[in-house]
Structure formats: structure tokens, C-alpha cells
Amino acid sequence: MPPIVGCLIAVLFVGAIGIGRALYGFWLKKHGKL
């Protein structure tokens, strides 16, 4: 596996976590639980 593939996977993984946290925070605010 070329190193660039590992880099891309890491970037996608971190991006997915960031999006998940943002959506979770938005959902909590929308439902008044934050």
C-alpha cells in the first residue's frame, strides 16, 4: 500500500469525525439539550 493511501484514509477518517461532531452538536442545540 503506497503511503499516500494511508494519508488519504487518515484525512477522510478525521474529516468524518469532525463532521459527526458538528452534526451531533447541531442536533443537541436543535433539541435544547446543550
N, CA, C and O atoms as a GROMACS GRO file, in nm:
protein
  136
    1MET      N    1   0.086  -0.120   0.000
    1MET     CA    2   0.000   0.000   0.000
    1MET      C    3   0.090   0.125   0.000
    1MET      O    4   0.173   0.142   0.089
    2PRO      N    5   0.073   0.213  -0.099
    2PRO     CA    6   0.154   0.336  -0.102
    2PRO      C    7   0.121   0.428   0.015
    2PRO      O    8   0.007   0.429   0.063
    3PRO      N    9   0.219   0.507   0.062
    3PRO     CA   10   0.196   0.595   0.178
    3PRO      C   11   0.082   0.694   0.155
    3PRO      O   12   0.012   0.730   0.250
    4ILE      N   13   0.062   0.738   0.029
    4ILE     CA   14  -0.044   0.836   0.002
    4ILE      C   15  -0.182   0.780   0.037
    4ILE      O   16  -0.271   0.854   0.078
    5VAL      N   17  -0.198   0.649   0.021
    5VAL     CA   18  -0.328   0.587   0.054
    5VAL      C   19  -0.354   0.598   0.203
    5VAL      O   20  -0.466   0.629   0.245
    6GLY      N   21  -0.251   0.573   0.284
    6GLY     CA   22  -0.267   0.586   0.429
    6GLY      C   23  -0.301   0.729   0.467
    6GLY      O   24  -0.382   0.753   0.557
    7CYS      N   25  -0.239   0.824   0.399
    7CYS     CA   26  -0.267   0.967   0.424
    7CYS      C   27  -0.412   0.999   0.394
    7CYS      O   28  -0.481   1.064   0.473
    8LEU      N   29  -0.459   0.953   0.278
    8LEU     CA   30  -0.598   0.980   0.237
    8LEU      C   31  -0.696   0.920   0.336
    8LEU      O   32  -0.795   0.983   0.372
    9ILE      N   33  -0.669   0.797   0.379
    9ILE     CA   34  -0.758   0.731   0.475
    9ILE      C   35  -0.762   0.810   0.606
    9ILE      O   36  -0.868   0.828   0.665
   10ALA      N   37  -0.645   0.856   0.651
   10ALA     CA   38  -0.639   0.933   0.776
   10ALA      C   39  -0.717   1.063   0.763
   10ALA      O   40  -0.791   1.101   0.854
   11VAL      N   41  -0.700   1.131   0.649
   11VAL     CA   42  -0.772   1.258   0.627
   11VAL      C   43  -0.923   1.235   0.625
   11VAL      O   44  -0.999   1.311   0.686
   12LEU      N   45  -0.967   1.130   0.556
   12LEU     CA   46  -1.110   1.100   0.549
   12LEU      C   47  -1.164   1.066   0.688
   12LEU      O   48  -1.274   1.107   0.724
   13PHE      N   49  -1.086   0.990   0.764
   13PHE     CA   50  -1.127   0.948   0.898
   13PHE      C   51  -1.145   1.069   0.989
   13PHE      O   52  -1.246   1.082   1.058
   14VAL      N   53  -1.044   1.158   0.988
   14VAL     CA   54  -1.051   1.279   1.071
   14VAL      C   55  -1.166   1.368   1.026
   14VAL      O   56  -1.237   1.426   1.108
   15GLY      N   57  -1.186   1.379   0.894
   15GLY     CA   58  -1.295   1.460   0.840
   15GLY      C   59  -1.431   1.405   0.884
   15GLY      O   60  -1.521   1.481   0.920
   16ALA      N   61  -1.444   1.273   0.881
   16ALA     CA   62  -1.570   1.211   0.920
   16ALA      C   63  -1.599   1.237   1.068
   16ALA      O   64  -1.714   1.264   1.105
   17ILE      N   65  -1.496   1.230   1.152
   17ILE     CA   66  -1.514   1.257   1.296
   17ILE      C   67  -1.557   1.403   1.316
   17ILE      O   68  -1.647   1.432   1.394
   18GLY      N   69  -1.491   1.495   1.244
   18GLY     CA   70  -1.525   1.637   1.256
   18GLY      C   71  -1.669   1.664   1.215
   18GLY      O   72  -1.740   1.738   1.282
   19ILE      N   73  -1.711   1.604   1.103
   19ILE     CA   74  -1.849   1.623   1.056
   19ILE      C   75  -1.947   1.562   1.156
   19ILE      O   76  -2.051   1.621   1.186
   20GLY      N   77  -1.913   1.445   1.208
   20GLY     CA   78  -2.000   1.379   1.306
   20GLY      C   79  -2.018   1.464   1.431
   20GLY      O   80  -2.129   1.477   1.484
   21ARG      N   81  -1.907   1.522   1.479
   21ARG     CA   82  -1.915   1.607   1.599
   21ARG      C   83  -1.998   1.731   1.571
   21ARG      O   84  -2.077   1.774   1.656
   22ALA      N   85  -1.982   1.790   1.453
   22ALA     CA   86  -2.058   1.911   1.418
   22ALA      C   87  -2.207   1.880   1.410
   22ALA      O   88  -2.289   1.956   1.461
   23LEU      N   89  -2.241   1.768   1.347
   23LEU     CA   90  -2.382   1.730   1.335
   23LEU      C   91  -2.441   1.699   1.473
   23LEU      O   92  -2.555   1.736   1.502
   24TYR      N   93  -2.363   1.631   1.559
   24TYR     CA   94  -2.409   1.598   1.693
   24TYR      C   95  -2.435   1.725   1.774
   24TYR      O   96  -2.537   1.736   1.842
   25GLY      N   97  -2.342   1.821   1.766
   25GLY     CA   98  -2.360   1.948   1.836
   25GLY      C   99  -2.482   2.023   1.785
   25GLY      O  100  -2.558   2.080   1.864
   26PHE      N  101  -2.502   2.023   1.652
   26PHE     CA  102  -2.618   2.090   1.593
   26PHE      C  103  -2.747   2.024   1.642
   26PHE      O  104  -2.844   2.093   1.676
   27TRP      N  105  -2.749   1.890   1.645
   27TRP     CA  106  -2.868   1.817   1.688
   27TRP      C  107  -2.900   1.848   1.835
   27TRP      O  108  -3.016   1.869   1.870
   28LEU      N  109  -2.796   1.852   1.921
   28LEU     CA  110  -2.818   1.884   2.062
   28LEU      C  111  -2.875   2.024   2.077
   28LEU      O  112  -2.968   2.046   2.156
   29LYS      N  113  -2.820   2.120   2.001
   29LYS     CA  114  -2.870   2.258   2.010
   29LYS      C  115  -3.015   2.264   1.966
   29LYS      O  116  -3.098   2.330   2.029
   30LYS      N  117  -3.046   2.195   1.856
   30LYS     CA  118  -3.181   2.196   1.800
   30LYS      C  119  -3.281   2.140   1.901
   30LYS      O  120  -3.395   2.186   1.907
   31HIS      N  121  -3.239   2.042   1.978
   31HIS     CA  122  -3.330   1.979   2.074
   31HIS      C  123  -3.315   2.035   2.215
   31HIS      O  124  -3.375   1.984   2.309
   32GLY      N  125  -3.235   2.141   2.228
   32GLY     CA  126  -3.225   2.210   2.356
   32GLY      C  127  -3.159   2.130   2.467
   32GLY      O  128  -3.192   2.149   2.584
   33LYS      N  129  -3.067   2.039   2.431
   33LYS     CA  130  -3.003   1.958   2.535
   33LYS      C  131  -2.863   2.006   2.566
   33LYS      O  132  -2.796   1.949   2.652
   34LEU      N  133  -2.815   2.111   2.498
   34LEU     CA  134  -2.677   2.156   2.516
   34LEU      C  135  -2.668   2.262   2.624
   34LEU      O  136  -2.559   2.311   2.653
   0.00000   0.00000   0.00000
